[in-house]
Amino acid sequence: MNQTRKKIAPLLAVTLVLTMIFAGCGKSEEGSSSKTVVSSENPSQTARVATWKMPQTIQPNYYSQYLDGSREIKVSNFMSSSDQLQALLNDDVDACGMSLTAAIEAVADEKPVVIVCGMYEKGAALVVGADSDIQEVADLKGKRIACQKDSTQYVQLLNLLKENELDAENDVTIQEASPENMETLLQNGEIDAYCGIEPYVSQAVSDGTARILDTPYFDDDIGLTDTVLVTTRENTERKNLMIKDLVKGQKMATETFQNDPDLWVSESAQQTGIDEDIIKASLDNLELDWEIDEDFVEQVEALCEKMTELGVIAEAPNDVWEFVDLSFVEYVNQ
């Protein structure tokens, strides 16, 4: 709720302020606390959400189905976490998907990013040519590896190289590439390997272009979360009802697809244009997961430390609770 304004001399002005405050109270949702309700918020305002055209990130396209028509959802598709972050900071969107590592980098760079729920887990693979003589990670020494550098896969790749005693700066060449272009680069001999994402990995394997060398996941201390739904700190306060609706939509769409994988496959094919067989194959390496909790916060803390150790960020954020807000998940679970 808005802070109490300073006393205004004219009685009419005082009356107006009190009327606005009580009107805002009358609009509060059942079960919501007074400190999170914003009196000036329009409960039917259109929500703008950015995502990717991939099976694991199509949920925003279905949010409106679970909001009883009370809020229009406008979905935009972007190519990278960096593009989505810029749209969020420019107030072109109200919330967006973002790789967990990109969200941490944004916070480390003092951007007002707040994680409000999850989107999906896993989805990564380290890939080499189908006929490559590379048989283990150590064989990558001197090789060219493609990766999208604002992705969780990039940090996973750095960690995997370190675990295999390879220096990311001196022993290999890591070059920027978008996931949908990596198979072509490998096929043309412009790279020797790539750390990519589903369903493009399954597509390359199905095409006979590639084989999976490793799945570069972190240990249980960090977990498997790849991508989260984020907004700004200002939006969690000024558009609190909207963010609650978005998290509710994420919960309901995710649980629908979890309970009916065939529906997930068919809807994903419709939304992305990717063949259903490829999507089915990719589901072995993908998991939808919207919930975040205190265990997730501990995993984010461990990931912050890992990213500092790997030199991705100069210093870990002081307090993870400042940019992971569990209140929205807790609200929609009531």
Secondary structure, 3 states (H helix, E strand, C coil): CCCCCCCCCCHHHHHHHHHHHHHHHHCCCCCCCHHHCCCCCCCCCCEEEEECCCHHHCHHHHHHHHCCCCCCEEEEECCCHHHHHHHHHCCCCCEEEEEHHHHHHHHHCCCCEEEEEEEEEECEEEEEECCCCCCCHHHHCCCEEEECCCCHHHHHHHHHHHHCCCCCCCCCEEEECCHHHHHHHHHCCCCCEEEEECCHHHHHHHHCCEEEEECCCCCCCCCCEEEEEEEEHHHHHHCHHHHHHHHHHHHHHHHHHHHCHHHHHHHHHHHHCCCHHHHHHHHHHEEECCCCCHHHHHHHHHHHHHHHHCCCCCCCCCCHHHCECCHHHHHHCC
